[in-house]
Amino acid sequence: MSRKWILHKVAERYLPRLILERPKGGFGIPIGEWMRGEFREVFEEYFSPESLRESVWKKEEVKRLWGEHLSHKQDRFWELWNIFVFEVWRRKWSPVF
């Protein structure tokens, strides 16, 4: 018996069987839109040449990816997200190494 049995029984009163019996599904997080919108300044600060001065990234390549993403030429949020996460980590831990 499922731990959510009671919840399922109550939901049967209100939801069609098609919804209740479908498989679980994920959902997306609008990181790409956030990069272009409300959090743009945060990302721009991390992708700036000054910020990347001591990093491992090729500054021109990051600049190109960022420009393509902002212009909607190509959605580059995944590459940029990985760079961003690494840079957050590097800023926190690089003095240790």
HULINVEN-V345825 format. One record per backbone hydrogen bond with DSSP energy under -0.5 kcal/mol. CO is the residue of the C=O (numbers start at 1). NH is the residue of the N-H. Records with the same first field share a line. If there is no record, write none. Layout:
CO->NH ; NH
This chain:
2->5
4->8
5->9
6->10
7->11
8->12
9->13
10->13
11->14 ; 15
16->19 ; 20
17->21
19->22
29->31
30->34
31->35
32->36
33->37
34->39
37->40
39->43
40->44
41->45
42->46
43->47
44->48
45->48
48->52
50->53
52->55
57->59
58->62
59->63
60->64
61->65
62->66
63->67
64->68
65->69
66->70
67->71
68->73 ; 74
69->72
74->76
76->80
77->81
78->82
79->83
80->84
81->85
82->86
83->87
84->88
85->89
86->90
87->91
88->92
89->93
90->94
93->96 ; 97
